[in-house]
Amino acid sequence: MTQLRRHLRQTLTIARRDFVATVFTPIFLLFLFAPLIMASFGAVGGMGAASASDSSAARTRLVVLLPAAAARRVLDADARWRPLLAGDSRQPRVEARAPAPAPDAGDAARQAAATLAEGAHGHDSVDVAAVLYGTLERPAVLYAAGDRGGARYLAGLARDAALVERAGAAAPDATLTAVRTDAPSQGVRKATGFFAVFGIFFLTLFLSGQVAGTMAEERNNKVIEVLAAAVPLESVFLGKLVGMFGVAVLFVTFWGVVISQLGALLPGDAGDALRTLAPAVGGGWFALLFGGYFTMAYLLLGSVFLGVGAQAATMREIQMLSLPITIVQVAMFALSSAAVSHPGSWVATLAELFPLSSPFAMAGRAASDSALWPHAAALAWQALWVAIFITVGARLFRRGVLQSGSPTPAWKRLFARR
């Protein structure tokens, strides 16, 4: 058996050992369903906040104090514009009330102030955010502090109603027809790139942290000394990294199947929006590159965490040492996001060359650039840095923890013979 095959067999043995020890435990089920648990807590909190927001919005009104014909035109304008508003742009319900009989300007202003004060002092069942009064030719809006958006909405409705009154009829509605284009726009490609960057960042940040804990645990149990005596440390480090990557692949495969089945339940518009995420390299190549860059991102970050866990003696030390790495990883995500927004710039080049940000930036590049050869070079470049990180981590562990010198490099042995 050659030395390479021996090292490969030892690495796979360590990987199988760590994979089985991690997966075949009850704790792994909690880890596997952790996204569902976090999503449940988030949904409960979101439902509570949405319920409070909806309750407050249901009690808020925008009041129109205009004659019957003018008020009807304002309500018609509200019916035309309200379907276009959603989320934070959504406005309270518009309610028409009869103004005082034949008021002058001063009486109309006093009635508007009284209407606004009724809601402010709780004398009414609803809260009044703004009041539109006067005439369509000279409209005026009185609003409570902090409700400027509702006041601007009422002013816009008054302007629309006045234009319709002058024209004699409302403009006809246009016919809306959706057309799917073959060539995606630059905005769609950037959205696809950002989706890839965020996906890899989230998965690696969520899954790679457990690598450090396994090394620290076996260091405390003195198991690592036994493994180091039988297997080269580089094989131990790489085997543990491959084993934990197998756990990550199992996790991603499970949730990938679940999400793919839930995708059929999405509304038609949401499904069409997801299908428009068209990368420049094509869907098949993009899926392969996404898998490759996720692998490299996990191995790069995992090798760093593995070196950190090898140096730490307690979980507190792991947490203290892991925090700076996580901060650096968030910075790499920000750098890669900037690279996706500015393809071809010096920021993009820096993100593609720097090892820790290279997988994210190159995944984003696959969405906007159809060339494939840079990805082959990038994957080889990232694999080189994985080897460097594992070698450095093993040597630091050998010198700092095991208190033994590193093996003499081959080039030193060659000069010694000469």
C-alpha positions in Angstrom: 0.0 0.0 0.0 1.4 3.3 -1.0 1.8 6.2 1.4 -0.9 8.2 -0.4 -3.4 5.4 -0.1 -2.5 4.8 3.5 -3.2 8.5 4.3 -6.4 8.4 2.4 -7.6 5.3 4.2 -6.7 6.8 7.6 -8.5 10.0 6.7 -11.7 8.2 5.6 -11.6 6.1 8.8 -11.5 9.3 11.0 -14.2 10.8 8.8 -16.5 7.7 9.2 -15.9 7.6 12.9 -16.9 11.3 13.4 -19.8 11.0 11.1 -21.3 8.0 12.9 -20.6 9.5 16.3 -22.4 12.7 15.3 -25.4 11.4 13.3 -26.4 8.4 15.3 -27.3 10.3 18.5 -30.6 11.8 19.7 -29.0 15.3 19.9 -28.6 15.2 16.1 -32.4 15.2 15.7 -32.5 18.5 17.6 -29.8 19.8 15.4 -31.6 18.6 12.3 -34.9 20.2 13.3 -33.3 23.4 14.7 -34.4 25.5 11.7 -38.0 24.4 12.2 -37.8 25.2 15.9 -36.3 28.7 15.2 -38.9 29.3 12.5 -41.6 28.4 14.9 -40.4 30.8 17.5 -40.1 33.5 14.8 -43.5 32.8 13.5 -45.1 33.0 17.0 -43.3 36.4 17.6 -44.2 37.6 14.1 -47.9 36.6 14.5 -48.0 38.5 17.8 -46.5 41.6 16.4 -48.7 41.4 13.3 -51.8 41.0 15.5 -50.9 44.1 17.5 -50.2 46.0 14.3 -53.4 44.9 12.6 -55.4 45.7 15.7 -53.9 49.2 15.8 -54.4 49.7 12.1 -58.0 48.5 12.3 -58.8 51.3 14.8 -57.2 54.0 12.7 -59.1 56.1 10.2 -58.5 58.9 7.6 -61.6 61.1 7.7 -63.0 63.0 4.8 -65.2 66.1 5.7 -66.5 67.0 2.2 -69.9 67.3 0.5 -71.4 64.0 -0.5 -70.4 64.2 -4.2 -66.9 65.2 -3.5 -66.5 62.6 -0.7 -67.7 59.9 -3.1 -65.0 60.9 -5.7 -62.3 60.7 -2.9 -63.5 57.2 -1.9 -63.4 56.2 -5.6 -59.9 57.4 -5.8 -59.0 55.4 -2.7 -60.5 52.3 -4.2 -58.2 52.8 -7.3 -55.0 53.4 -5.3 -55.4 51.1 -2.3 -54.7 47.8 -4.2 -51.3 49.3 -5.1 -50.3 49.8 -1.4 -48.8 47.0 0.6 -46.5 46.5 3.7 -45.3 49.8 5.2 -47.1 51.8 2.4 -50.5 50.5 3.5 -52.7 53.4 4.7 -55.6 53.3 7.2 -59.2 53.0 6.1 -60.7 56.2 4.6 -64.0 57.2 6.1 -66.4 59.9 4.9 -68.3 62.0 7.3 -70.8 64.7 6.7 -69.5 68.3 7.2 -71.4 70.9 9.2 -74.2 72.5 7.2 -73.0 75.3 4.9 -69.8 75.9 6.8 -67.4 78.7 6.2 -63.6 78.2 6.1 -63.3 78.8 9.9 -66.1 76.4 10.7 -64.6 73.7 8.5 -61.2 74.0 10.1 -62.8 73.9 13.6 -64.8 70.8 12.7 -61.7 69.1 11.4 -59.7 70.0 14.5 -62.6 68.7 16.7 -62.7 65.4 14.7 -59.0 64.9 15.1 -59.2 65.7 18.8 -62.0 63.1 19.3 -59.7 60.3 18.3 -56.7 61.7 20.2 -58.6 61.9 23.5 -60.2 58.5 23.1 -63.8 59.9 22.8 -64.4 57.8 19.7 -64.1 54.1 19.0 -61.4 54.8 16.4 -58.2 56.9 16.2 -58.3 59.6 13.6 -54.9 60.1 11.9 -55.8 62.9 9.4 -58.8 64.9 8.3 -59.4 66.2 4.7 -61.7 69.2 4.6 -62.6 72.2 2.5 -63.3 71.6 -1.2 -61.7 69.7 -4.0 -60.6 73.0 -5.6 -58.9 74.1 -2.3 -58.4 71.0 -0.2 -56.8 71.1 3.3 -55.5 68.3 5.5 -55.2 68.4 9.3 -53.1 65.5 10.7 -51.7 64.4 14.0 -48.0 64.5 14.6 -46.3 61.4 13.3 -49.0 60.7 10.7 -47.7 62.7 7.8 -47.9 59.6 5.5 -51.7 59.5 6.0 -51.9 63.2 5.3 -50.0 63.0 2.1 -52.2 60.1 1.0 -55.4 62.1 1.6 -53.8 65.0 -0.3 -53.1 62.7 -3.2 -56.7 61.4 -3.2 -58.0 64.9 -3.2 -55.8 65.8 -6.2 -57.0 62.6 -8.1 -60.6 63.3 -7.3 -60.3 66.9 -8.5 -58.7 65.8 -11.8 -61.5 63.2 -12.3 -64.1 65.9 -11.6 -62.6 68.3 -14.1 -62.3 65.5 -16.8 -65.8 64.3 -16.2 -64.8 60.6 -16.0 -62.0 58.5 -14.6 -59.3 57.2 -16.9 -59.8 53.6 -18.1 -57.8 50.9 -16.5 -54.9 49.5 -18.6 -54.8 45.8 -19.5 -52.0 44.0 -17.6 -50.2 41.1 -19.5 -47.2 39.2 -18.1 -44.5 38.2 -20.5 -41.5 36.0 -19.6 -38.3 37.0 -21.4 -35.6 34.6 -22.3 -32.7 36.9 -21.4 -32.7 37.9 -17.7 -32.0 41.5 -16.9 -29.0 42.8 -14.9 -31.2 43.3 -11.9 -32.4 39.7 -12.0 -28.8 38.4 -12.3 -27.7 40.5 -9.4 -30.6 39.2 -7.4 -29.5 35.7 -8.3 -25.9 36.4 -7.3 -27.0 37.8 -3.9 -29.2 34.8 -3.4 -26.2 32.5 -3.9 -24.0 34.5 -1.7 -26.5 34.6 1.2 -27.3 30.9 0.8 -23.7 29.8 1.1 -23.0 32.3 3.9 -26.0 31.1 6.0 -25.3 27.4 5.5 -21.6 27.7 6.4 -22.2 30.0 9.3 -24.9 27.6 10.7 -23.1 24.3 10.1 -19.3 24.9 10.4 -19.3 26.0 14.1 -19.7 22.4 15.3 -16.3 21.4 14.0 -14.5 23.3 16.8 -16.5 21.5 19.5 -15.6 18.0 18.4 -11.8 18.7 18.5 -12.0 20.4 21.9 -14.1 17.5 23.3 -11.7 14.9 22.2 -8.8 16.9 23.4 -10.3 17.0 26.9 -11.0 13.2 26.7 -7.3 12.6 25.7 -8.6 10.8 22.6 -6.7 13.1 20.3 -3.4 11.9 21.7 -4.3 8.3 20.9 -5.3 9.3 17.3 -2.2 11.4 16.9 0.0 8.4 17.9 -1.6 6.2 15.3 -2.4 8.6 12.5 -0.6 11.7 11.1 -2.2 14.8 12.5 -2.9 16.1 9.0 -5.0 13.0 8.4 -6.8 13.5 11.7 -7.7 17.1 10.9 -8.8 16.3 7.3 -10.8 13.3 8.4 -12.7 15.2 11.1 -13.3 18.0 8.5 -14.6 15.5 6.0 -16.8 13.8 8.6 -18.4 17.0 9.7 -18.9 18.0 6.1 -20.8 14.7 5.6 -23.1 15.8 8.5 -23.6 19.1 6.8 -24.4 17.4 3.4 -27.0 15.3 5.2 -28.5 18.4 6.8 -28.7 20.3 3.5 -30.1 17.3 1.6 -32.8 16.8 4.2 -34.0 20.4 4.2 -33.4 20.7 0.4 -36.0 17.9 -0.1 -38.4 19.4 2.4 -38.2 22.9 0.8 -38.5 21.6 -2.7 -41.8 19.9 -1.8 -43.1 23.0 0.0 -42.2 25.1 -3.0 -45.2 23.6 -4.8 -47.4 25.3 -2.2 -46.2 28.8 -3.0 -48.5 31.2 -4.7 -48.2 31.5 -8.5 -46.6 34.9 -8.4 -44.0 33.7 -5.8 -43.2 30.6 -7.9 -42.8 32.7 -11.0 -40.5 35.1 -9.2 -38.3 32.3 -8.1 -38.2 30.9 -11.6 -36.9 34.2 -12.9 -33.7 33.9 -10.9 -31.7 32.9 -14.1 -27.9 32.7 -13.7 -25.7 33.6 -16.7 -23.9 30.1 -16.7 -27.2 28.2 -16.9 -29.2 26.4 -14.2 -27.4 23.1 -14.3 -23.9 24.6 -14.1 -25.1 27.1 -11.5 -26.3 24.2 -9.3 -23.0 22.4 -9.7 -21.0 25.5 -8.9 -23.2 26.4 -5.9 -22.5 22.9 -4.5 -18.8 23.2 -5.2 -18.5 26.7 -3.6 -20.5 25.6 -0.6 -18.1 22.7 -0.2 -15.1 25.0 -0.4 -16.6 27.6 1.9 -17.4 24.9 4.5 -13.9 23.4 4.2 -12.2 26.8 4.5 -14.2 28.0 7.4 -14.3 24.5 9.0 -10.5 24.2 8.8 -10.1 27.6 10.6 -12.6 26.5 13.3 -10.8 23.2 13.6 -7.5 24.9 14.2 -9.2 27.1 16.8 -10.8 24.1 18.5 -7.5 22.3 18.6 -5.9 25.3 20.5 -8.8 25.7 22.9 -9.0 23.6 26.1 -12.6 24.6 27.2 -15.9 25.6 25.6 -15.4 29.2 26.9 -12.1 29.5 25.0 -13.8 28.1 21.9 -16.5 30.8 22.2 -14.0 33.5 22.7 -11.9 32.4 19.8 -14.8 31.7 17.5 -16.3 35.2 17.8 -13.6 37.0 15.9 -13.8 34.3 13.1 -17.5 34.8 12.9 -17.1 38.6 12.7 -14.5 38.1 9.9 -17.0 35.8 8.1 -19.7 38.5 8.3 -17.2 40.9 6.8 -16.5 38.5 4.0 -20.3 38.3 3.3 -20.5 42.1 3.1 -17.4 42.2 0.8 -19.0 39.5 -1.5 -22.3 41.3 -1.6 -20.5 44.5 -2.7 -18.7 42.4 -5.4 -22.1 41.1 -6.7 -23.4 44.7 -6.9 -20.3 45.9 -8.7 -19.1 43.1 -11.0 -15.7 43.7 -12.7 -14.6 46.3 -10.1 -11.6 46.1 -7.8 -13.9 45.2 -5.0 -15.0 42.1 -7.0 -11.4 41.2 -7.8 -10.4 41.4 -4.2 -13.3 39.3 -3.0 -12.6 36.7 -5.6 -8.9 36.4 -4.7 -9.1 36.5 -0.9 -9.5 32.9 0.3 -12.3 33.3 2.8 -14.5 35.4 0.6 -13.6 33.7 -2.7 -16.4 31.0 -2.6 -19.1 33.6 -2.0 -17.9 36.1 -4.6 -17.4 33.4 -7.3 -20.9 32.0 -6.6 -22.2 35.5 -7.2 -20.1 35.8 -10.3 -21.6 32.7 -11.8 -24.9 34.6 -11.9 -23.6 37.5 -14.0 -20.7 36.0 -16.1 -21.1 33.0 -18.4 -17.4 32.1 -18.5 -16.6 28.8 -16.8 -12.8 28.7 -16.8 -12.5 31.2 -13.9 -14.5 28.9 -11.7 -12.1 26.0 -12.3 -9.2 28.2 -11.3 -11.1 29.5 -8.3 -11.9 26.0 -7.0 -8.3 25.0 -7.3 -7.2 28.2 -5.5 -9.6 27.5 -2.7 -8.6 23.9 -2.3 -5.0 25.0 -2.0 -5.9 27.3 0.9 -7.9 24.4 2.6 -4.7 22.4 2.5 -2.7 25.3 3.9 -5.1 25.9 6.8 -5.2 22.2 7.7 -1.4 22.0 7.6 -0.9 25.1 9.7 -3.6 24.0 12.2 -2.0 20.6 12.6 1.5 22.0 13.1 0.2 24.5 15.7 -1.5 21.7 17.5 1.6 19.5 17.4 3.8 22.3 18.8 1.5 24.0 21.1 -0.6 21.2 22.6 1.3 18.0 22.1 4.6 19.9 22.8 6.4 18.1 20.0 8.3 19.3 17.0 6.9 19.1 13.5 8.3 16.4 11.2 11.3 17.6 9.2 10.1 18.9 5.8 11.1 17.0 2.7 13.3 19.8 1.4 15.2 20.0 4.6 15.8 16.2 4.5 17.0 16.5 0.9 19.6 19.2 1.8 20.7 17.2 4.9 21.5 14.2 2.7 23.6 16.4 0.4 
